[in-house]
Amino acid sequence: MEIQVVSKSSSLGDAQELNAIRILGHQLPASYRKFSAAFGYGRLGGLVIIYSGDPIHPDSVIIQGGRVKSFIDESISEDYFEFRPASDERRIGNLYPFAASENGEYFAWDLNSGEEGEYLIYCIGARMAGLRYAARSLDELFDKLCGDSIRGVMGPGYKPLPRTFEGL
């Protein structure tokens, strides 16, 4: 994964701490741990904010991810999550967010899926407007977002993102 670093993050994840973190009893995916230790908290392609791996950072995978997870759970219980395209309530209940676009989409792992230390990644539409399969790992997600496959992940109105990372 080639990424031009525009600016460094002030919040790099500690490799040992990242290995110890559990999300609802599940270890963080290998690609996220590697990314967080190398790049930290920041914005990919000028659009997608990857949550910090530092558990006490206010925009961390623990704190912000947990906050967004509660929004997802509420949208299911209050019946305003749109279960199209290609989504079902069981899968949505297993999702745990780790990133968000500045346009309101969320990227989340399906904690009950995947293999080889990874979880399948889904894109949740802005305002909980549907769910799309995105990738098998963070590396594959970045490749898709920075290529023509972005339209299949985020929708037809998107163009490939630049391969840049801006630390926050």
RACORWO-V309682 format. One record per pair of residues at least 24 apart in sequence whose C-alpha atoms are under 10 Angstrom apart, sorted by the first residue. I is the first residue (numbers start at 1). GAP is how many residues later the second one is. Records with the same first field share a line. If there is no record, write none. Layout:
BEGIN
I: GAP ; GAP
END
This chain:
BEGIN
1: 137 ; 138 ; 139 ; 141 ; 142 ; 162
2: 137 ; 140 ; 141 ; 161 ; 162
3: 36 ; 41 ; 42 ; 139 ; 159 ; 160 ; 161 ; 162 ; 163
4: 40 ; 41 ; 158 ; 159 ; 160 ; 161 ; 162
5: 34 ; 39 ; 158 ; 159 ; 160 ; 161 ; 162
6: 37 ; 38 ; 158 ; 159 ; 160 ; 161
7: 32 ; 35 ; 36 ; 157 ; 158 ; 159 ; 160 ; 161
8: 30 ; 31 ; 32 ; 33 ; 34 ; 157 ; 158 ; 159 ; 160
9: 27 ; 29 ; 30 ; 31 ; 32 ; 33 ; 34 ; 43 ; 156 ; 157 ; 158 ; 159
10: 29 ; 30 ; 31 ; 32 ; 42 ; 157 ; 158
11: 25 ; 26 ; 28 ; 29 ; 30 ; 31 ; 40 ; 41 ; 42 ; 43 ; 46 ; 49 ; 156 ; 157
12: 24 ; 25 ; 26 ; 27 ; 28 ; 29 ; 30 ; 40 ; 41 ; 42 ; 155
13: 24 ; 25 ; 26 ; 27 ; 28 ; 39 ; 40 ; 41 ; 42 ; 47
14: 24 ; 26 ; 39 ; 40 ; 41
15: 38
17: 36 ; 37 ; 38
18: 35 ; 36 ; 37
21: 32 ; 33 ; 34 ; 40 ; 41
22: 40
23: 38 ; 39 ; 42 ; 43 ; 73 ; 88
24: 38 ; 42 ; 70 ; 72 ; 87
25: 86
26: 85 ; 86 ; 93
27: 84 ; 90 ; 91
28: 25 ; 33 ; 70 ; 81 ; 83 ; 89 ; 90 ; 91
29: 80 ; 82 ; 85 ; 86 ; 87 ; 88 ; 89 ; 90 ; 91 ; 108 ; 109
30: 86 ; 87 ; 88 ; 89 ; 107 ; 108
31: 86 ; 87 ; 88 ; 105 ; 106 ; 107 ; 108 ; 109
32: 66 ; 86 ; 105 ; 106 ; 107
33: 105
34: 104
35: 103 ; 104
39: 126 ; 127 ; 128
40: 125 ; 126 ; 127 ; 128
41: 58 ; 124 ; 125 ; 126 ; 127
42: 57 ; 123 ; 124 ; 125 ; 126
43: 56 ; 57 ; 58 ; 59 ; 121 ; 122 ; 123 ; 124 ; 125
44: 55 ; 57 ; 98 ; 101 ; 102 ; 117 ; 118 ; 119 ; 120 ; 121 ; 122 ; 123
45: 97 ; 100 ; 101 ; 115 ; 116 ; 117 ; 118 ; 119 ; 120 ; 121
46: 55 ; 56 ; 115 ; 116 ; 117 ; 118 ; 119 ; 120
47: 53 ; 54 ; 55 ; 56 ; 98 ; 114 ; 115 ; 117 ; 118 ; 119
48: 51 ; 52 ; 53 ; 54 ; 55 ; 56 ; 57 ; 58 ; 59 ; 94 ; 97 ; 113 ; 117
49: 49 ; 50 ; 51 ; 52 ; 53 ; 57 ; 58 ; 116 ; 117 ; 118 ; 119
50: 47 ; 48 ; 49 ; 50 ; 51 ; 57 ; 115 ; 117 ; 118
51: 46 ; 47 ; 48 ; 49
52: 46 ; 47 ; 116
53: 45
59: 39 ; 40
60: 38 ; 39
61: 35 ; 36 ; 37 ; 38
62: 34 ; 35 ; 36
64: 33 ; 34 ; 35 ; 36
65: 31 ; 32 ; 33 ; 34 ; 35 ; 41 ; 42 ; 43
66: 30 ; 31 ; 32
67: 29 ; 30
68: 28 ; 29 ; 30 ; 31 ; 32 ; 38 ; 40
69: 24 ; 25 ; 26 ; 27 ; 28 ; 29 ; 39
70: 26
71: 56 ; 57
72: 24 ; 25 ; 34 ; 52 ; 55 ; 56
75: 52 ; 53
76: 52
80: 47 ; 48 ; 49
81: 43 ; 44 ; 46 ; 47 ; 48 ; 49 ; 50
82: 42 ; 43 ; 45 ; 46 ; 47 ; 48 ; 49
83: 45 ; 46 ; 47 ; 48
84: 41 ; 45 ; 46 ; 47 ; 48
85: 44 ; 45 ; 46 ; 47 ; 48
86: 44 ; 45 ; 46 ; 47
87: 35 ; 37 ; 43 ; 44 ; 45 ; 46
88: 42 ; 43
91: 31 ; 40
92: 30 ; 32 ; 38 ; 39
95: 24 ; 25 ; 26 ; 27 ; 29
96: 25 ; 26
97: 24 ; 25 ; 26 ; 27
99: 24
100: 24 ; 26
101: 24 ; 25 ; 53
102: 24
103: 24
104: 24
105: 24 ; 25 ; 26 ; 49
106: 25 ; 48
107: 24 ; 25 ; 26 ; 27 ; 34 ; 46 ; 47
108: 25 ; 26
109: 25 ; 26 ; 27 ; 28 ; 29
122: 31 ; 32
123: 29 ; 30 ; 31 ; 32
124: 29 ; 30
125: 28 ; 29 ; 30
126: 28
END
